[in-house]
Amino acid sequence: MVKSGIFCTIVIVMFFIISWKMTLFTVGIMFPALLLGPVYGRAMRRLNKEISDGKAESSSLAEEAFSNIRTVKAFATEDKECMDYSEKNNYVFERARVMARIYGAFNFVIQFIMFGTLDGLVYFAAYLNSEGTLTIGQFTSFQFYMFSFLINFMTMASVIGEVMGVFGTASAIAEIFLYDAKINTSGG
């Protein structure tokens, strides 16, 4: 991610050297993609936490059911235990389905904006070329830098999304460690 960030910074400097008008046009078109990143990150963090909590509940329920197998009570409630476990698994599945849809929608929007930018650049470059302020060679250089920029930008967006997802799981783990038990464990 650091390599991609440094590369993107250098490419933006090269964009300004080649054509400041094209650079401002590009930044203006790509700005909405930058606004979507934090929204996506918060959604992924929340969903990862919900999925982690759901898995914990399913595991707890399964562990309790397996420990009760030795007792007669477990035989009487076997169907109920299976239904409860099924409900917990369905909850985790539904949360994961929502997460997959958000991930897919985010990547679609980002790619649409990034590669739509290329189409807009061709149109704007034709306009600048007709004005005599941009040569074909400058535009070609700009395009090659743009392809490299897009690849590195998409890499950074993907890594940031994954990191935000890890933060959601980490917050669930932190909740467990920071939980203040209401059972008195001191004094005997």
CYANA upper distance limits for C-alpha pairs under 8 A (distance plus 0.5 A):
  1 MET  CA      5 GLY  CA      6.60
  1 MET  CA    155 THR  CA      7.76
  1 MET  CA    156 MET  CA      6.08
  1 MET  CA    159 VAL  CA      7.41
  2 VAL  CA      6 ILE  CA      6.64
  3 LYS  CA      7 PHE  CA      6.53
  4 SER  CA      8 CYS  CA      6.53
  4 SER  CA    152 ASN  CA      5.52
  4 SER  CA    153 PHE  CA      7.43
  4 SER  CA    155 THR  CA      7.69
  4 SER  CA    156 MET  CA      6.94
  5 GLY  CA      9 THR  CA      6.76
  5 GLY  CA    152 ASN  CA      8.07
  5 GLY  CA    153 PHE  CA      8.27
  5 GLY  CA    156 MET  CA      7.70
  6 ILE  CA     10 ILE  CA      6.79
  7 PHE  CA     11 VAL  CA      6.63
  7 PHE  CA    149 PHE  CA      7.99
  7 PHE  CA    152 ASN  CA      7.87
  8 CYS  CA     12 ILE  CA      6.68
  8 CYS  CA    149 PHE  CA      6.15
  8 CYS  CA    152 ASN  CA      7.25
  8 CYS  CA    153 PHE  CA      7.46
  9 THR  CA     13 VAL  CA      7.00
 10 ILE  CA     14 MET  CA      6.82
 11 VAL  CA     15 PHE  CA      6.57
 11 VAL  CA    145 TYR  CA      6.90
 11 VAL  CA    146 MET  CA      8.44
 11 VAL  CA    149 PHE  CA      7.09
 12 ILE  CA     16 PHE  CA      6.95
 12 ILE  CA     23 THR  CA      8.07
 13 VAL  CA     17 ILE  CA      6.89
 14 MET  CA     18 ILE  CA      6.68
 15 PHE  CA     19 SER  CA      6.56
 15 PHE  CA     20 TRP  CA      7.28
 15 PHE  CA     22 MET  CA      8.08
 15 PHE  CA     23 THR  CA      6.08
 15 PHE  CA    142 PHE  CA      6.95
 15 PHE  CA    145 TYR  CA      8.20
 16 PHE  CA     20 TRP  CA      4.93
 16 PHE  CA     21 LYS  CA      8.47
 16 PHE  CA     23 THR  CA      6.38
 18 ILE  CA    138 GLN  CA      6.69
 18 ILE  CA    141 SER  CA      8.34
 18 ILE  CA    142 PHE  CA      7.36
 19 SER  CA     23 THR  CA      6.77
 19 SER  CA    134 LEU  CA      7.87
 19 SER  CA    138 GLN  CA      8.23
 20 TRP  CA     24 LEU  CA      6.67
 21 LYS  CA     25 PHE  CA      6.69
 22 MET  CA     26 THR  CA      6.57
 22 MET  CA    121 LEU  CA      7.82
 22 MET  CA    124 PHE  CA      8.01
 22 MET  CA    125 ALA  CA      7.86
 23 THR  CA     27 VAL  CA      6.63
 24 LEU  CA     28 GLY  CA      6.52
 25 PHE  CA     29 ILE  CA      6.85
 25 PHE  CA    121 LEU  CA      8.28
 26 THR  CA     30 MET  CA      6.62
 26 THR  CA    117 THR  CA      7.17
 26 THR  CA    121 LEU  CA      7.64
 27 VAL  CA     31 PHE  CA      6.34
 29 ILE  CA    113 ILE  CA      8.02
 29 ILE  CA    117 THR  CA      6.79
 30 MET  CA     34 LEU  CA      7.48
 30 MET  CA    113 ILE  CA      6.92
 30 MET  CA    114 MET  CA      7.10
 30 MET  CA    117 THR  CA      7.47
 31 PHE  CA     35 LEU  CA      7.18
 32 PRO  CA     36 LEU  CA      7.04
 33 ALA  CA     37 GLY  CA      7.31
 33 ALA  CA    109 VAL  CA      8.22
 33 ALA  CA    110 ILE  CA      6.34
 33 ALA  CA    113 ILE  CA      7.22
 33 ALA  CA    114 MET  CA      8.46
 35 LEU  CA     39 VAL  CA      7.91
 36 LEU  CA     40 TYR  CA      6.59
 36 LEU  CA    106 PHE  CA      8.40
 37 GLY  CA     41 GLY  CA      6.58
 37 GLY  CA    157 ALA  CA      7.71
 37 GLY  CA    161 GLY  CA      8.35
 38 PRO  CA     42 ARG  CA      6.69
 39 VAL  CA     43 ALA  CA      6.86
 40 TYR  CA     44 MET  CA      6.66
 40 TYR  CA    102 ILE  CA      8.23
 40 TYR  CA    106 PHE  CA      7.48
 40 TYR  CA    161 GLY  CA      7.66
 41 GLY  CA     45 ARG  CA      6.61
 41 GLY  CA    160 ILE  CA      7.90
 41 GLY  CA    161 GLY  CA      6.06
 41 GLY  CA    164 MET  CA      5.74
 41 GLY  CA    165 GLY  CA      7.71
 42 ARG  CA     46 ARG  CA      6.69
 42 ARG  CA    164 MET  CA      7.60
 43 ALA  CA     47 LEU  CA      6.63
 44 MET  CA     48 ASN  CA      6.45
 44 MET  CA     99 MET  CA      7.24
 44 MET  CA    102 ILE  CA      8.49
 44 MET  CA    161 GLY  CA      7.57
 44 MET  CA    164 MET  CA      6.90
 44 MET  CA    165 GLY  CA      5.64
 44 MET  CA    168 GLY  CA      7.83
 45 ARG  CA     49 LYS  CA      6.76
 45 ARG  CA    164 MET  CA      5.83
 45 ARG  CA    165 GLY  CA      5.01
 45 ARG  CA    166 VAL  CA      7.56
 45 ARG  CA    167 PHE  CA      6.50
 45 ARG  CA    168 GLY  CA      4.43
 45 ARG  CA    169 THR  CA      7.78
 46 ARG  CA     50 GLU  CA      6.78
 46 ARG  CA    165 GLY  CA      8.41
 46 ARG  CA    168 GLY  CA      6.31
 47 LEU  CA     51 ILE  CA      6.57
 47 LEU  CA     95 ARG  CA      7.09
 47 LEU  CA     96 ALA  CA      8.13
 47 LEU  CA     99 MET  CA      6.77
 47 LEU  CA    165 GLY  CA      8.33
 47 LEU  CA    168 GLY  CA      7.86
 48 ASN  CA     52 SER  CA      6.50
 48 ASN  CA     99 MET  CA      8.43
 48 ASN  CA    165 GLY  CA      6.13
 48 ASN  CA    166 VAL  CA      7.92
 48 ASN  CA    168 GLY  CA      5.75
 48 ASN  CA    169 THR  CA      6.19
 49 LYS  CA     53 ASP  CA      6.56
 49 LYS  CA    168 GLY  CA      5.18
 49 LYS  CA    169 THR  CA      5.44
 49 LYS  CA    170 ALA  CA      8.47
 49 LYS  CA    171 SER  CA      7.60
 49 LYS  CA    172 ALA  CA      6.23
 50 GLU  CA     54 GLY  CA      6.56
 50 GLU  CA     92 VAL  CA      8.37
 50 GLU  CA     95 ARG  CA      7.61
 51 ILE  CA     55 LYS  CA      6.61
 51 ILE  CA     92 VAL  CA      5.87
 51 ILE  CA     95 ARG  CA      6.57
 51 ILE  CA     96 ALA  CA      7.24
 52 SER  CA     56 ALA  CA      6.69
 52 SER  CA    169 THR  CA      6.73
 52 SER  CA    172 ALA  CA      7.59
 53 ASP  CA     57 GLU  CA      6.75
 53 ASP  CA    172 ALA  CA      7.51
 54 GLY  CA     58 SER  CA      6.71
 54 GLY  CA     88 LYS  CA      6.91
 54 GLY  CA     89 ASN  CA      8.04
 54 GLY  CA     91 TYR  CA      7.24
 54 GLY  CA     92 VAL  CA      5.90
 55 LYS  CA     59 SER  CA      6.54
 55 LYS  CA     88 LYS  CA      8.12
 55 LYS  CA     89 ASN  CA      7.94
 55 LYS  CA     92 VAL  CA      6.98
 56 ALA  CA     60 SER  CA      6.52
 57 GLU  CA     61 LEU  CA      6.60
 57 GLU  CA     88 LYS  CA      7.41
 58 SER  CA     62 ALA  CA      6.62
 58 SER  CA     85 TYR  CA      6.46
 58 SER  CA     88 LYS  CA      5.84
 58 SER  CA     89 ASN  CA      6.93
 59 SER  CA     63 GLU  CA      6.49
 60 SER  CA     64 GLU  CA      6.62
 61 LEU  CA     65 ALA  CA      6.67
 61 LEU  CA     81 GLU  CA      8.30
 61 LEU  CA     84 ASP  CA      8.27
 61 LEU  CA     85 TYR  CA      6.98
 62 ALA  CA     66 PHE  CA      6.63
 62 ALA  CA     85 TYR  CA      7.25
 63 GLU  CA     67 SER  CA      6.64
 64 GLU  CA     68 ASN  CA      6.73
 65 ALA  CA     69 ILE  CA      6.93
 65 ALA  CA     74 ALA  CA      7.59
 65 ALA  CA     81 GLU  CA      7.09
 68 ASN  CA     73 LYS  CA      7.74
 68 ASN  CA     74 ALA  CA      5.85
 69 ILE  CA     74 ALA  CA      5.84
 69 ILE  CA     75 PHE  CA      7.67
 70 ARG  CA     74 ALA  CA      7.91
 71 THR  CA     75 PHE  CA      7.97
 72 VAL  CA     76 ALA  CA      7.38
 73 LYS  CA     77 THR  CA      6.97
 74 ALA  CA     78 GLU  CA      6.16
 77 THR  CA     81 GLU  CA      6.62
 78 GLU  CA     82 CYS  CA      6.75
 79 ASP  CA     83 MET  CA      6.71
 80 LYS  CA     84 ASP  CA      6.62
 81 GLU  CA     85 TYR  CA      6.63
 82 CYS  CA     86 SER  CA      6.56
 83 MET  CA     87 GLU  CA      6.66
 84 ASP  CA     88 LYS  CA      6.84
 85 TYR  CA     89 ASN  CA      6.71
 86 SER  CA     90 ASN  CA      6.57
 87 GLU  CA     91 TYR  CA      6.73
 88 LYS  CA     92 VAL  CA      6.93
 89 ASN  CA     93 PHE  CA      6.61
 90 ASN  CA     94 GLU  CA      6.57
 91 TYR  CA     95 ARG  CA      6.73
 92 VAL  CA     96 ALA  CA      6.63
 93 PHE  CA     97 ARG  CA      6.60
 94 GLU  CA     98 VAL  CA      6.78
 95 ARG  CA     99 MET  CA      6.68
 96 ALA  CA    100 ALA  CA      6.59
 97 ARG  CA    101 ARG  CA      6.77
 98 VAL  CA    102 ILE  CA      6.71
 99 MET  CA    103 TYR  CA      6.58
100 ALA  CA    104 GLY  CA      6.56
101 ARG  CA    105 ALA  CA      6.50
102 ILE  CA    106 PHE  CA      6.45
103 TYR  CA    107 ASN  CA      6.68
104 GLY  CA    108 PHE  CA      6.55
105 ALA  CA    109 VAL  CA      6.63
106 PHE  CA    110 ILE  CA      6.59
107 ASN  CA    111 GLN  CA      6.47
108 PHE  CA    112 PHE  CA      6.43
109 VAL  CA    113 ILE  CA      6.59
110 ILE  CA    114 MET  CA      6.49
110 ILE  CA    154 MET  CA      8.49
111 GLN  CA    115 PHE  CA      6.31
111 GLN  CA    116 GLY  CA      8.31
112 PHE  CA    116 GLY  CA      5.95
113 ILE  CA    117 THR  CA      6.43
114 MET  CA    118 LEU  CA      7.51
114 MET  CA    150 LEU  CA      7.22
115 PHE  CA    119 ASP  CA      7.44
116 GLY  CA    120 GLY  CA      6.90
117 THR  CA    121 LEU  CA      6.52
118 LEU  CA    122 VAL  CA      6.87
118 LEU  CA    143 GLN  CA      8.39
119 ASP  CA    123 TYR  CA      7.11
120 GLY  CA    124 PHE  CA      6.64
121 LEU  CA    125 ALA  CA      6.26
122 VAL  CA    126 ALA  CA      6.68
123 TYR  CA    127 TYR  CA      6.96
124 PHE  CA    128 LEU  CA      6.74
125 ALA  CA    129 ASN  CA      6.39
125 ALA  CA    134 LEU  CA      7.50
125 ALA  CA    139 PHE  CA      7.22
126 ALA  CA    130 SER  CA      6.65
127 TYR  CA    131 GLU  CA      6.87
128 LEU  CA    132 GLY  CA      6.71
128 LEU  CA    133 THR  CA      5.95
128 LEU  CA    134 LEU  CA      5.94
129 ASN  CA    133 THR  CA      6.41
129 ASN  CA    134 LEU  CA      5.33
129 ASN  CA    135 THR  CA      6.45
129 ASN  CA    136 ILE  CA      7.89
134 LEU  CA    138 GLN  CA      6.83
134 LEU  CA    139 PHE  CA      7.33
135 THR  CA    139 PHE  CA      6.80
136 ILE  CA    140 THR  CA      6.58
137 GLY  CA    141 SER  CA      6.70
138 GLN  CA    142 PHE  CA      6.57
139 PHE  CA    143 GLN  CA      6.60
140 THR  CA    144 PHE  CA      6.78
141 SER  CA    145 TYR  CA      6.72
142 PHE  CA    146 MET  CA      6.50
143 GLN  CA    147 PHE  CA      6.73
144 PHE  CA    148 SER  CA      7.05
145 TYR  CA    149 PHE  CA      6.51
146 MET  CA    150 LEU  CA      6.53
147 PHE  CA    151 ILE  CA      6.85
148 SER  CA    152 ASN  CA      6.82
149 PHE  CA    153 PHE  CA      6.39
150 LEU  CA    154 MET  CA      6.48
151 ILE  CA    155 THR  CA      6.76
152 ASN  CA    156 MET  CA      6.73
153 PHE  CA    157 ALA  CA      6.69
154 MET  CA    158 SER  CA      6.60
155 THR  CA    159 VAL  CA      6.68
156 MET  CA    160 ILE  CA      6.54
157 ALA  CA    161 GLY  CA      6.67
158 SER  CA    162 GLU  CA      6.81
159 VAL  CA    163 VAL  CA      6.60
160 ILE  CA    164 MET  CA      6.60
161 GLY  CA    165 GLY  CA      6.81
162 GLU  CA    166 VAL  CA      6.85
163 VAL  CA    167 PHE  CA      6.84
164 MET  CA    168 GLY  CA      7.05
165 GLY  CA    169 THR  CA      7.17
166 VAL  CA    170 ALA  CA      6.52
167 PHE  CA    171 SER  CA      6.53
168 GLY  CA    172 ALA  CA      7.06
169 THR  CA    173 ILE  CA      6.92
170 ALA  CA    174 ALA  CA      6.55
171 SER  CA    175 GLU  CA      6.65
172 ALA  CA    176 ILE  CA      7.14
173 ILE  CA    177 PHE  CA      7.04
174 ALA  CA    178 LEU  CA      6.46
175 GLU  CA    179 TYR  CA      6.33
